């Protein structure tokens, strides 16, 4: 297992506290590569500084999520990604942050168990506010809870059940999640209102994830959820002008969503990912 870290823009910090937001994506790096940096230096390293940036000119603290990788995480060196010359959010075409620390782009997934929500002050001191307890329980002490979506993060299949799950800390088991109080499968225990869970050894189930990709208005998108005749999609625009033209919601730097008519999606297909061998996923070259 490799430990990585993500700098949270203030809006994402607020969503974690208020809503229990548990999606994880974007630029990540090794914590030791930024150790000792002030909040201003950290923001600058990620290219998020400046008066118009999400942190302003001189933040007195920054929040990070520190987490261990699991076998389904998809980490990519950004030099392999298409170039975005006309975007205001930072990209990392050399594969390194502004301070020369290696950086990876994590494909959208769910927070892993034991991810830590940490605040770093001006003097470098750290204060842990919360830990993520898995898809069934969410963030410890958060005001809200974000029910797991089937199309984001790990899933487990055991017999006729195919449900969202989280790896346990030792990654030898998964905790499967059933949302709702009706027809709760045998062996599932209530862990919060309308949420039930059961721990199953990895050896007794299939663990995988599924990404649904489609075409919308000539652009490739990832489908995150469909309810009735509308779908929530993840879009990567080529420019800010394109994002504005499409009316996209800017979730965090470089991450955009849209709610679109489901009948506008074409060429839809599912891409299944199975666990990679247990090893460090954070390597360059």
C-alpha positions in Angstrom: 0.0 0.0 0.0 1.3 3.5 -0.9 0.2 6.5 1.1 -0.8 9.5 -1.0 -2.2 12.9 -0.3 -4.6 15.3 -2.1 -4.9 19.1 -1.4 -8.5 20.0 -0.9 -9.9 23.3 -2.3 -12.1 25.0 0.3 -15.3 24.1 -1.4 -14.5 20.4 -1.3 -13.5 20.7 2.4 -16.9 22.2 3.1 -18.7 19.4 1.2 -16.9 16.8 3.3 -17.9 18.5 6.6 -21.5 19.4 5.6 -22.5 16.6 3.2 -20.1 13.7 3.9 -18.8 14.1 0.3 -16.6 11.0 -0.5 -15.6 11.2 -4.1 -11.8 11.3 -4.7 -10.1 12.4 -7.9 -7.5 14.7 -9.3 -3.9 15.5 -8.6 -2.3 13.5 -5.8 1.3 13.3 -4.5 3.3 11.6 -1.7 2.9 13.4 1.6 6.7 13.3 2.3 7.4 15.3 -0.9 5.6 18.4 0.5 6.5 17.9 4.2 7.5 21.2 5.9 5.9 23.4 3.3 3.7 26.3 4.5 0.1 26.5 3.3 1.1 29.2 0.7 3.9 27.0 -0.5 1.6 24.0 -0.8 -1.0 25.9 -2.8 1.8 27.3 -5.1 3.2 23.8 -5.7 -0.2 22.7 -7.0 -0.5 25.8 -9.2 -3.6 27.0 -7.3 -2.1 30.2 -6.0 -3.0 33.8 -7.0 -5.6 36.3 -6.1 -8.2 34.5 -8.4 -7.3 31.1 -7.1 -9.6 29.1 -4.7 -7.3 29.9 -1.7 -6.7 33.6 -2.2 -3.3 35.2 -1.8 -2.3 34.0 1.7 -4.2 31.1 3.2 -3.6 30.6 6.9 -4.2 26.8 6.6 -4.9 24.1 4.0 -6.9 20.9 4.2 -5.7 17.6 2.8 -6.9 14.0 2.5 -4.2 11.5 3.2 -5.0 7.9 2.2 -3.6 4.5 1.4 -4.1 3.1 -2.1 -6.0 -0.1 -2.8 -5.8 -2.5 -5.8 -8.6 -0.8 -7.8 -7.2 2.7 -7.8 -6.3 4.0 -11.2 -3.3 6.4 -11.0 -1.9 7.9 -14.1 1.2 10.0 -14.9 -0.3 13.2 -16.3 2.2 13.3 -19.2 0.1 10.5 -20.7 -3.1 12.6 -20.7 -4.2 14.8 -23.6 -2.8 18.4 -23.4 -5.1 21.2 -22.3 -3.4 24.4 -23.4 -6.5 26.7 -23.0 -7.6 25.9 -19.4 -7.3 28.1 -16.3 -7.0 25.1 -13.9 -3.5 23.6 -13.4 -2.2 20.7 -15.4 1.0 18.9 -14.9 2.4 18.0 -18.4 5.9 17.2 -17.0 4.5 14.8 -14.5 5.7 17.0 -11.6 4.3 19.7 -9.4 5.7 23.2 -9.5 8.2 22.3 -6.7 9.4 19.2 -8.8 7.5 16.6 -6.7 6.1 13.7 -8.7 2.3 14.0 -9.2 -0.3 11.5 -10.4 -3.9 11.9 -11.6 -6.3 9.7 -9.7 -9.3 8.6 -11.7 -12.6 9.2 -9.9 -13.3 6.7 -7.2 -14.6 6.6 -3.6 -12.6 7.5 -0.5 -10.8 4.5 0.9 -11.3 3.3 4.5 -9.1 5.2 7.0 -8.6 8.2 4.7 -7.7 11.1 7.0 -9.1 14.7 6.7 -6.2 16.8 8.1 -5.8 20.6 8.5 -2.2 22.0 8.2 -1.6 25.3 9.9 0.9 28.2 9.2 3.5 26.6 11.5 3.1 23.2 9.9 1.2 21.7 12.7 -1.4 19.1 11.7 -4.9 18.5 13.2 -6.9 15.5 12.1 -10.6 16.3 11.9 -12.1 13.1 10.6 -11.5 9.6 9.2 -13.5 7.9 6.5 -15.1 4.8 7.8 -16.2 3.3 4.5 -19.1 3.5 2.1 -21.6 2.3 4.8 -20.6 4.8 7.5 -19.0 7.7 5.7 -16.9 10.4 7.4 -16.7 10.3 11.2 -18.5 13.3 12.7 -19.6 14.7 9.4 -23.0 16.5 9.3 -24.2 14.6 6.3 -23.8 11.2 4.7 -23.2 10.6 1.0 -24.8 7.2 -0.1 -22.5 5.2 -2.4 -23.3 5.2 -6.1 -22.9 2.0 -8.0 -20.9 3.6 -10.7 -18.2 5.2 -8.5 -15.7 3.1 -6.6 -15.3 -0.6 -5.7 -18.2 -3.1 -6.1 -18.5 -6.6 -4.8 -20.4 -9.5 -6.3 -21.4 -12.5 -4.2 -24.0 -14.8 -5.6 -26.9 -12.7 -6.8 -25.7 -9.6 -4.9 -23.8 -6.9 -6.8 -23.3 -3.9 -4.4 -21.0 -1.0 -3.6 -18.3 -1.9 -1.1 -15.2 -0.6 0.6 -12.0 -2.6 1.2 -11.3 -3.1 4.9 -8.0 -1.6 6.2 -6.1 -4.8 5.7 -7.6 -5.2 2.2 -8.3 -8.9 2.9 -12.1 -8.3 3.0 -14.7 -5.8 1.7 -17.7 -4.3 3.4 -20.8 -4.6 1.1 -23.4 -1.9 1.5 -27.2 -2.2 1.1 -29.1 1.1 1.1 -32.8 0.9 2.1 -34.8 -0.9 4.7 -36.7 -3.3 2.5 -35.6 -6.8 1.4 -32.4 -6.5 3.3 -30.3 -9.6 2.5 -29.4 -12.1 5.1 -26.3 -11.2 7.2 -26.5 -7.5 6.7 -26.5 -5.4 9.9 -27.8 -1.8 10.3 -25.0 0.7 10.6 -26.9 4.0 10.2 -30.5 4.9 9.2 -31.5 2.9 6.1 -28.0 1.6 5.6 -26.9 -2.0 6.2 -23.5 -3.7 5.7 -21.8 -7.0 5.7 -18.1 -7.9 5.7 -17.1 -10.5 3.2 -13.6 -12.0 2.6 -12.1 -11.0 -0.8 -11.6 -14.7 -1.4 -15.4 -15.3 -1.3 -16.5 -12.6 -3.8 -15.5 -10.7 -6.9 -14.3 -7.2 -6.3 -14.2 -4.8 -9.3 -15.4 -1.5 -10.5 -17.4 -0.4 -13.6 -17.1 2.9 -15.5 -19.9 3.6 -17.9 -18.7 5.8 -20.7 -20.7 7.4 -23.4 -20.8 10.2 -26.0 -22.7 13.4 -25.4 -22.7 16.2 -27.9 -19.6 14.7 -29.6 -17.7 14.5 -26.3 -16.7 11.5 -24.3 -18.2 11.5 -20.8 -18.4 9.2 -17.8 -21.9 8.4 -16.6 -22.1 8.6 -12.8 -25.8 8.1 -12.2 -29.0 7.9 -14.1 -32.4 8.7 -12.5 -35.4 8.5 -14.8 -34.8 10.4 -18.0 -31.8 12.3 -16.7 -28.1 11.3 -16.2 -25.3 12.8 -14.2 -22.1 12.8 -16.2 -18.5 13.7 -15.7 -17.1 15.9 -18.5 -13.5 17.0 -19.3 -13.8 20.2 -21.4 -11.0 21.3 -23.6 -11.3 24.9 -22.5 -13.1 27.2 -20.0 -15.1 28.6 -23.0 -16.3 25.1 -23.8 -17.2 24.5 -20.1 -19.2 27.8 -20.1 -20.9 26.9 -23.4 -22.1 23.6 -22.1 -23.2 25.0 -18.7 -21.0 22.6 -16.8 -20.8 22.6 -13.0 -17.2 23.1 -11.8 -16.8 20.7 -8.9 -13.1 21.3 -8.3 -10.1 22.3 -10.4 -10.5 20.5 -13.7 -13.5 18.4 -12.6 -16.8 19.2 -14.2 -20.3 17.6 -14.1 -23.5 18.1 -16.0 -27.1 16.8 -15.7 -28.1 15.8 -19.2 -31.1 14.1 -20.9 -30.3 10.4 -20.9 -31.6 10.1 -24.5 -28.7 12.4 -25.6 -26.2 9.7 -24.6 -24.9 7.5 -27.4 -22.3 4.8 -27.8 -22.7 3.8 -24.2 -20.4 1.0 -22.9 -19.2 -0.4 -19.6 -15.5 -0.7 -18.8 -14.7 -3.1 -16.0 -11.5 -2.9 -13.9 -10.3 -5.7 -11.8 -7.8 -5.5 -8.9 -4.1 -5.0 -9.8 -1.5 -7.0 -8.0 -0.8 -5.6 -4.5 2.1 -3.3 -5.0 3.0 0.4 -5.1 0.9 2.0 -7.8 2.6 5.4 -7.4 5.6 5.0 -9.8 6.9 7.2 -12.5 8.3 5.5 -15.6 
